[in-house]
Amino acid sequence: MILRIKTKWLWVSRFFAAALIVGGLGGTLISILTTYPLSLHNWIKLFSAAALAALYFFTAVIGVALWKNKNYAKTWAAILFALQVPIFSSPSLSYNGSRAWPLSVSVATETTIGSLS
């Protein structure tokens, strides 16, 4: 019975590992092909394109480690999947991010309800 449960969770883990590997390699390829030619003469754009490609490549490396059932990969996979949550919002905190560069975090210091006249 215990062996059967471990096998079931191994396949779930491998499903997420495959998603990280495919997404990481695809993201690396697409980010290099689309941003590198545009950033040849601008160091800031070149740096941001390289950082984005490195992030996607790191995702693929974590996917391979998760496939091999490494303990550290489980933590990093959870972090990488959590970063993909598109929008989180509450009255005092707002997070709008994605895997690529669009990221915005806002913290409200005052809350006003209605108007005082």
Residue, then its C-alpha position, 0 to 999 in steps of 0.5 A: m500500500i505504501l509503495r502504491i501511494k509513493t508511485k501515485w505521487l511520483w507521477v504527479s510530481r513528474f507531471f509538474a516536472a514536465a511542465l517546468i521543463v517544457g515551459g522553461l526550455g520554451g521560454t528560454l528559446i522564445s526569449i532569446l529569439t525575440t529579444y536578442p536581436l532587438s538588444l544588440h546595441n543597448w546594454i540594458k536591454l541585453f542584460s534584461a534579455a539575458a536575465l529573462a533567459a536565465l530565469y527560464f533556464f533555471t525553471a527547466v533545471i528545477g524541472v529536471a531536478l524535480w523529475k529526479n525527485k530531489n528535495y530542494a526542487k520541490t521547494w523551488a518548484a512551489i516558488l516558481f509556480a506561485l510566482q505565476v499567480p497573475i493577480f493577488s489583491s487586498p485592500s492594503l496590498s496588491y501584487n500583479g506579476s508574471r514570469a516575464w518582467p511585468l511585475s508590480v507590487s503596491v502597498a496602500t498606506e491609507t484607506t478612505i471609504g467614501s468622502l467627507s463633506 
